[in-house]
Amino acid sequence: MNTPTRHMLRWQIAIQECRGNTTIVHKSGNTHKNADGLNRWALPNTPDNTSYVPTSAEPQNPIEGIKIADVGTEFFEEVRESYQKDKNCHIITALLDKD
């Protein structure tokens, strides 16, 4: 498939969890007599749909407050020192410092 649609991409991602255990074989619509609901487009969430789920205007868990934390410079110094002590992190930070 050269350019899969969003619908097909969603199914590809969902099917990847079963990779190795399943084999997917394409059958054209005329030969696939036992098609199930998995290959159908989803219906819109409108009142005329039998599976309609009304959405409320207000979110169920509104944000009641936001806390902004001020982290002192000691924290950043400890992080910097731990990166310098770690051999692998030291290599990465040296590469990043080149720019």
BAFI-3210 file (N, C-alpha, C; in Angstrom, 3 decimals, decimal comma, padded with zeros to 6 digits):
// residues 99
n [1|2|3|4|5|6|7|8|9|10|11|12|13|14|15|16|17|18|19|20|21|22|23|24|25|26|27|28|29|30|31|32|33|34|35|36|37|38|39|40|41|42|43|44|45|46|47|48|49|50|51|52|53|54|55|56|57|58|59|60|61|62|63|64|65|66|67|68|69|70|71|72|73|74|75|76|77|78|79|80|81|82|83|84|85|86|87|88|89|90|91|92|93|94|95|96|97|98|99]
n.u [000,857|000,809|000,126|-001,389|-004,653|-005,895|-007,638|-006,794|-004,199|-004,687|-005,716|-003,516|-001,706|-003,085|-003,133|-000,488|000,141|-000,401|001,486|003,308|001,727|-000,419|-001,662|-002,286|-004,457|-005,399|-008,652|-010,804|-013,837|-015,943|-015,285|-015,076|-017,197|-017,928|-017,563|-016,738|-017,584|-015,220|-014,012|-015,450|-016,379|-016,391|-019,373|-020,763|-020,921|-023,799|-027,157|-029,019|-027,805|-027,759|-025,903|-025,267|-023,493|-023,936|-022,066|-020,816|-020,854|-019,088|-015,941|-015,325|-013,448|-012,460|-009,693|-008,564|-006,602|-003,265|000,018|003,065|006,326|009,365|012,496|015,512|018,934|020,664|019,650|019,940|022,710|023,390|022,336|023,889|026,447|026,081|025,732|028,275|029,801|028,914|029,931|028,807|026,910|028,604|029,963|027,857|027,074|029,415|029,411|027,113|027,869|029,607|028,371]
n.v [-001,170|002,032|004,760|004,765|005,298|007,335|005,759|003,148|003,266|003,443|000,880|-000,657|000,011|-000,955|-003,683|-004,376|-005,159|-007,849|-008,973|-011,519|-013,542|-013,622|-013,753|-011,648|-011,548|-010,179|-009,913|-009,423|-007,464|-008,933|-011,631|-011,903|-012,936|-013,057|-010,610|-008,512|-006,058|-004,711|-003,721|-001,587|001,864|004,170|005,361|008,684|010,578|011,379|012,467|010,901|008,477|005,150|004,418|006,690|008,862|011,281|014,284|016,266|019,818|020,829|019,784|016,624|016,520|019,316|021,610|022,743|024,201|025,446|024,683|026,253|025,402|026,460|025,639|025,335|026,423|024,564|022,035|021,765|021,873|019,496|017,626|018,196|017,513|014,757|013,881|014,403|012,595|010,133|007,895|007,381|009,440|011,589|011,505|012,071|014,650|016,017|015,886|017,379|019,854|020,775|022,319]
n.w [000,000|-001,028|-000,168|002,628|004,019|006,776|008,207|007,554|008,592|011,346|011,830|011,105|013,113|015,360|014,782|014,884|017,447|017,518|015,964|014,355|015,310|013,650|010,281|007,657|004,995|001,986|000,682|-002,003|-002,129|-003,347|-003,014|-000,328|001,721|004,392|005,794|008,522|011,086|011,510|009,249|008,406|007,982|010,678|012,230|012,394|015,454|016,051|016,938|015,463|015,180|016,360|018,249|019,618|021,737|023,955|024,263|026,841|027,417|029,258|030,513|032,193|034,234|035,126|034,992|038,010|039,161|038,752|039,463|039,711|039,853|041,238|040,504|042,127|041,488|042,502|042,004|039,199|039,055|040,379|038,583|036,318|037,296|037,741|035,131|034,137|035,570|034,679|032,228|029,636|029,414|029,564|027,129|025,375|026,252|025,659|022,878|022,370|023,348|021,437|019,484]
ca.u [000,000|001,703|-000,275|-002,569|-005,507|-005,844|-008,387|-005,925|-003,076|-005,150|-005,804|-002,163|-001,126|-003,768|-002,789|000,924|000,252|-000,521|002,472|003,929|000,700|-001,479|-001,322|-003,364|-004,562|-006,414|-009,666|-011,644|-015,187|-016,808|-014,946|-015,089|-018,627|-018,169|-016,930|-017,257|-017,636|-013,899|-013,572|-016,431|-016,099|-017,134|-020,482|-020,580|-021,598|-024,926|-028,345|-029,735|-027,050|-028,226|-024,815|-024,952|-023,082|-023,897|-020,886|-021,180|-020,124|-018,014|-015,168|-015,656|-012,452|-011,848|-008,478|-008,949|-005,480|-001,970|001,114|004,337|007,412|010,632|013,576|016,736|020,097|021,350|019,142|020,579|024,124|023,472|022,101|025,067|027,540|025,812|026,011|029,722|030,355|028,506|030,764|027,984|026,335|029,698|030,192|026,731|027,149|030,553|028,960|026,142|028,558|030,386|027,641]
ca.v [000,000|003,186|005,827|004,309|006,329|007,382|004,594|001,982|003,424|003,087|-000,576|-001,211|000,186|-001,879|-005,065|-004,617|-005,830|-009,292|-009,343|-012,807|-014,531|-013,577|-013,477|-010,885|-011,818|-009,330|-010,523|-008,371|-007,447|-009,963|-012,959|-011,867|-012,974|-012,971|-009,387|-008,089|-004,620|-004,106|-003,067|-000,554|003,204|004,507|006,288|009,917|010,622|012,301|011,920|009,899|007,229|004,352|004,334|008,078|009,155|012,743|014,864|017,438|021,029|021,006|018,560|015,933|016,877|020,588|021,995|023,657|025,034|025,107|025,044|026,472|025,171|027,108|024,726|026,082|026,100|023,395|020,859|021,684|021,557|018,059|016,906|018,406|016,709|013,330|013,628|014,409|011,379|008,976|007,838|007,508|010,789|012,531|011,499|012,771|016,084|016,577|016,072|018,473|021,111|021,204|023,334]
ca.w [000,000|-001,151|000,735|003,362|004,598|008,234|008,676|007,428|009,512|012,688|011,915|011,067|014,444|016,272|014,438|015,185|018,736|017,288|014,946|014,591|015,608|012,647|008,896|007,044|003,567|001,383|-000,178|-002,577|-001,569|-003,923|-002,500|001,140|002,046|005,834|006,294|009,816|011,303|011,647|008,020|008,063|008,487|011,888|012,033|013,161|016,749|015,920|017,604|014,670|015,253|017,499|019,232|019,977|023,104|024,054|024,895|027,628|027,049|030,222|030,724|033,432|035,243|034,733|035,718|039,081|039,534|038,175|040,357|039,030|040,803|040,920|040,857|042,391|040,662|043,061|041,300|037,886|039,275|040,686|037,331|035,481|037,856|037,513|033,712|033,935|036,178|033,874|031,021|028,431|029,359|029,322|025,675|024,740|026,548|024,917|021,495|022,337|023,627|020,268|018,694]
c.u [000,901|001,358|-001,538|-003,354|-005,363|-006,539|-007,506|-004,735|-003,476|-005,214|-004,428|-001,503|-001,754|-003,343|-001,341|001,121|000,235|000,517|003,157|002,917|-000,372|-000,895|-002,516|-003,321|-005,687|-007,352|-010,514|-013,063|-016,087|-016,521|-014,994|-016,541|-018,905|-017,489|-017,562|-017,196|-016,292|-013,458|-014,556|-015,995|-016,947|-018,232|-020,241|-021,378|-022,681|-026,165|-029,103|-029,005|-027,512|-027,164|-024,399|-024,603|-022,998|-022,635|-021,316|-020,321|-018,938|-017,239|-015,501|-014,701|-011,792|-010,599|-008,875|-007,804|-004,200|-000,904|002,386|005,433|008,674|011,748|014,851|017,892|020,848|020,927|019,850|022,069|024,304|023,274|023,328|026,244|027,318|026,044|027,516|030,380|030,042|029,258|029,941|027,379|027,403|029,998|029,098|026,809|028,317|030,170|027,983|026,803|029,361|029,694|027,587]
c.v [001,231|004,293|005,402|005,482|006,310|006,165|003,347|002,073|003,051|001,575|-001,212|-001,115|-000,793|-003,321|-005,384|-005,307|-007,346|-009,792|-010,653|-013,905|-014,599|-013,344|-012,781|-011,115|-010,956|-010,156|-009,387|-008,511|-008,545|-011,345|-013,030|-011,791|-012,814|-011,740|-008,988|-006,567|-003,951|-003,362|-002,001|000,788|003,461|005,513|007,547|009,864|011,699|011,664|010,876|008,553|006,455|004,210|005,705|008,194|010,666|013,218|016,120|018,622|021,238|019,710|017,939|016,312|018,194|020,868|023,031|024,563|024,557|025,569|025,163|026,345|025,871|026,202|025,539|025,619|024,885|022,128|020,683|021,372|020,070|017,226|017,005|017,549|015,220|012,967|013,551|013,159|010,136|009,005|008,066|008,903|011,829|012,627|012,296|014,268|016,740|016,818|017,238|019,828|021,623|022,323|024,620]
c.w [000,000|-000,167|001,473|003,935|006,111|008,833|008,648|008,388|010,933|012,851|011,872|012,437|015,426|016,028|014,789|016,527|018,568|016,298|015,324|014,844|014,531|011,266|008,275|005,545|003,018|000,521|-000,726|-002,024|-002,085|-003,354|-000,980|001,609|003,535|006,454|007,624|009,937|011,409|010,399|007,553|008,645|009,723|011,565|012,846|014,461|016,713|016,540|016,783|014,626|016,489|018,581|019,738|021,461|023,220|024,778|025,633|027,199|027,987|030,379|032,079|034,559|034,856|035,571|036,755|039,502|038,878|039,154|039,537|040,075|040,312|041,423|041,006|041,523|041,190|042,332|039,960|038,006|039,575|039,425|036,437|035,974|037,606|036,052|033,460|034,512|035,353|032,550|029,757|028,299|029,069|027,821|024,968|025,001|025,822|023,460|021,384|022,559|022,441|019,502|019,384]
res [m|n|t|p|t|r|h|m|l|r|w|q|i|a|i|q|e|c|r|g|n|t|t|i|v|h|k|s|g|n|t|h|k|n|a|d|g|l|n|r|w|a|l|p|n|t|p|d|n|t|s|y|v|p|t|s|a|e|p|q|n|p|i|e|g|i|k|i|a|d|v|g|t|e|f|f|e|e|v|r|e|s|y|q|k|d|k|n|c|h|i|i|t|a|l|l|d|k|d]
***
